Amino acid sequence: MGDTVRVSVVFPRQLWEEVKRLIPAGQRSKVIAEATEREIRRRKRMESLERIKALQEELYRKYGEMPSCVEDIRQMREERDAEITGLR
């Protein structure tokens, strides 16, 4: 970490005791920074999902439910197969 800053962080006593017990003294800052980065990524993903959900709702309100295209695709495949079969 080339560009670092020192901050004070408050932990519940029991959690800090577990940190001290499980993580060696020289590695605590790194472990806490990595956990913070993971949480930031998780929160960004959650924000993205919320924006997607809002967009989906807006599109649904604006356009309603789109009709199924399954039958159209089946028909196009049959037409293509008929054209290919006719060429042979």
Long-range contacts (C-beta under 8 A, 24 or more apart in sequence): 1-30, 1-33
